[in-house]
Amino acid sequence: MALMRCKTHAPVGRTRAYVHPVEPVGFPSTALVCGSAACNASAYIWLEKDEKKTYNQGQRVFAAPTAALKVRAK
């Protein structure tokens, strides 16, 4: 599951390993905002290893940890 964070607050997963940031559509003027509580910077989409593989194969829509949100990468 992808996470949205700026590079300053890159995710450090306890059970997941986030290996690659990609820009969302419209970056840096994107609607995605860093998920860190005190940060309002534009966010990258941080992908896990399997997601990075599918990104490299052309997939551009990724789900967040909750079903309430999906995001589109460039």
N, C-alpha and C positions, 0 to 999 in steps of 0.2 A: 504494500500500500504506500503510495507516494505521500510525501509530506511537503508542506509549503513553508519555507524558511528563507531568510536572506542569508548571504554568505557569512555574515558576522555571527549568526545564530544557527549555523549548520547543525542538523540533527545528529545526536549521538544516541542511537537506539540501544535499548537494553536487550531486546529480543530480535531486533531487525538491524540490518547493516545497510545504510544509505551510502551509495558509492558514487553517484553522479548527479550533478545539478543540470537541469535544462531550463531554458527560458520559456515562460508561458507566452502565448500569443499577445502581442502588444507591448512586451517588455521594453523599456522599464515603465512605461505608462500603462501598466496592467492593473486589473482590479484585484489581483492576488496580493495579499498583505502577509508579512511574516507572522507565523503562528506563535512566536515567542510573546509572552504576556506584555512586556513593556516596549515592544518594537512595532513601528508602523511603516517600516521600509518595504519596498517592493520585494516580492518573494520569488524565488526560483522554485521549480518543481524538483524535489530530491527523489531520485529513483533508487530502488533496490537492484541487485545484480540481474535478476530475471527481467525486471522492467527495462533496464538499460538494454538488454538484448533485444527485447521487442521494439524498443524505440529505434534501435539501429536497423531493424527490419521494416520500419515505416509506421508503427503504431504511434499515434499522437494524443490519444485520450487516456487519462489515467485516473483511477479512483483514489480518493483519500480514505483514511481509516474509518470514516463514518459514511453511511450510504447517502448522506445529504449533499455530497459534493463530488463532482468530477471536474477535471481541468484539461485544457487543451494546450499542448506544447507546440512550439514553432516547428 
